[in-house]
């Protein structure tokens, strides 16, 4: 049985790099943890702040598509309250990789890099 996100210890989460606020080189972030659920949602987590309990990463769900930024621990864990298929699970076979090398994130990263300057 897959490990549930809510079962991760503080020590497990502390293995992620510290949360920073410099994400000017989008796509270069190393994704250290991948979460998924049976509803097609994915969380690609690069950093974690234990005090704020916030992650930085990339997030995918079928309704809203892809996004990046910060997400609270509670925001991820609350999905499990909707039922077993919604429960975020840890991808135990995940190996750290740059965000730009994850197939689902390739086009999103390109789009974010090439955004036109509207000023």
N, C-alpha and C positions, 0 to 999 in steps of 0.2 A: 504494500500500500504506500502511496506517495506521502511525503511529509507535508503537513499543513503549514502554511505561513504563520499562523497563530501559535504554532508550537516552537517556533524559533526562539532561542534564548537571547538575552542581551549580548552574550559572548558571540553568538553566531552573527548578530547584526554588527557588532563592533569590528568584525573582520572586513567590513566594507571601508573604503577610504573615508576620511572625514568630509563632511559637507562643506563645500566652498561656494563662493558666489561668482567665480570667474568661469563662465562657460562661453567665452567668446569664440572658441574653436569648436563649434558644434560638430559632432561626429567623431571627435578624437577621444571622447570619454571612454574609458574602459568599463564595460558592463561586467560586473562581478557576480550578479545574481539575476536569474530569470525565474519569474513566477508565471503561472498560467492557471486557467480554470477550464472547465468543460463547456463553458459558454463562449469560448473563442477570445477571451481576454488575455492579454499579456502585459507583464510589467518587466522592464529591463532596467535594473537598478545599478547605478554607478557609485553613489555616495550616500552616506547616512550620518545624520546628526543626532547623537543619543539624547541630548538635552531637549531639543525641539521635537524629536521623534519624527523627523522629516527625511525623505529620500530625494535625491535628484536622479532622474532617469527619463525613460521614454515609456509611454503608456499607450496601449492599443485596446480598443473595444469596437465591436462591429457597428455600433450605433454612432459613435463619435469619430471613429478613425484613429489616427495617430496624433499624439501630442507629446511635448517634452516640458520639463520643468520640475518643480517640487511637488511632492505628494506626501501627505501625512500617513503615519503608520495606521491610524484609525480608518483612514479612507480606504486603504487596501483591506484591512482585516474585516471591515464591516460588510464586505460582499458575502462572506460566509454565512451571514445571518439570513440571507435569502434562500438558502438551501444548499445541499451537498454539491450540486453542479456548479454553483457560484463560488465555492470555496477556493481561495487562492492556494495553489500547491507549489512547492519548490521543485525546480528542475534539477535533480541531483546529478545529472550528467553534464551540466553546464560548465564550460571552460571559459575563463575571462577572454573577452574579445572587444576590439574597438567597435563602437556603435556603427560606424560607417561600413563595417564588414558584415553586419547582420542583414540578410537579404530583405526582410520586411522594412528595414529602416533606411535602406540605400536611397530611395527616391525622396523620402521625407527629409533626410539630411541634405541632399542636393537642393531641394526647394528652400530650405532654411538658409543655406549658404548664399543662394542666388536671389534672395528676395530683392525686389527693386527698391531703391531709395525714393520714397514718395514725398520727400521734402523739397 
